[in-house]
Amino acid sequence: NAGVMQNPRHLVRRRGQEARLRCSPMKGHSHVYWYRQLPEEGLKFMVYLQKENIIDESGMPKERFSAEFPKEGPSILRIQQVVRGDSAAYFCASSPGGGRYEQYFGPGTRLTVT
Amino acid sequence: EDKVVQSPLSLVVHEGDTVTLNCSYEVTNFRSLLWYKQEKKAPTFLFMLTSSGIEKKSGRLSSILDKKELFSILNITATQTGDSAIYLCAVVIGAGSYQLTFGKGTKLSVIP
């Protein structure tokens, strides 16, 4: 029973480039969450999606960041024109929905902007 | 503003000791409280607590929630070096969005 999968595990980008982070939820889970963990800080919520819908993006920066969860394929977090402050670990989590709130996390993508 | 506070921030104990980790919260529209263990990778789900006063147990770990006093504790008995990790407390809030609000974690180090 595969858990939440994320790729790549490590991503290096130069300032101004785009970063694409992918997340495949656990089998049977239809709810996906993205969190960011900055150095020396706790995990911060960014966005919550269900298939083809963004439910809550209140934690996402208004510019340069976008997320999607298409009908087919993984959820994608996209960061355009990356800056050094975007360097962080980005975690994806999934939950089964139907009133069950527990979230299961993927291994994360560590983004480094040089 | 929703707030989750964990204490202590770090803790060093010897193998075999019992530890208690604390988590207090001030949030609107509380739904559940969750505990996670984070080593050098993904946070691993431990417990979800929704009702006050009901203890959840898994092996040497146990946890309980007090909704009146707005806190939870995580107990680990007979600690082992493999228990060394950051323990995260998170609260599910809101209606319609089940986002987690995390505390900063307690870093537990168990030395032989």
HADDOCK unambig.tbl for C-alpha pairs under 7 A between the chains (distance, minus, plus):
assign (segid A and resid 41 and name CA) (segid B and resid 104 and name CA) 6.51 0.50 0.50
assign (segid A and resid 42 and name CA) (segid B and resid 102 and name CA) 6.48 0.50 0.50
assign (segid A and resid 42 and name CA) (segid B and resid 103 and name CA) 6.39 0.50 0.50
assign (segid A and resid 42 and name CA) (segid B and resid 104 and name CA) 4.63 0.50 0.50
assign (segid A and resid 43 and name CA) (segid B and resid 102 and name CA) 6.07 0.50 0.50
assign (segid A and resid 45 and name CA) (segid B and resid 99 and name CA) 6.55 0.50 0.50
assign (segid A and resid 45 and name CA) (segid B and resid 100 and name CA) 6.69 0.50 0.50
assign (segid A and resid 55 and name CA) (segid B and resid 97 and name CA) 6.89 0.50 0.50
assign (segid A and resid 56 and name CA) (segid B and resid 97 and name CA) 6.28 0.50 0.50
assign (segid A and resid 101 and name CA) (segid B and resid 98 and name CA) 6.51 0.50 0.50
assign (segid A and resid 102 and name CA) (segid B and resid 48 and name CA) 6.72 0.50 0.50
assign (segid A and resid 104 and name CA) (segid B and resid 45 and name CA) 6.44 0.50 0.50
assign (segid A and resid 105 and name CA) (segid B and resid 42 and name CA) 5.73 0.50 0.50
assign (segid A and resid 105 and name CA) (segid B and resid 43 and name CA) 6.04 0.50 0.50
assign (segid A and resid 105 and name CA) (segid B and resid 44 and name CA) 6.92 0.50 0.50
assign (segid A and resid 106 and name CA) (segid B and resid 42 and name CA) 5.62 0.50 0.50
assign (segid A and resid 107 and name CA) (segid B and resid 41 and name CA) 5.39 0.50 0.50
assign (segid A and resid 107 and name CA) (segid B and resid 42 and name CA) 4.40 0.50 0.50
assign (segid A and resid 108 and name CA) (segid B and resid 42 and name CA) 6.45 0.50 0.50
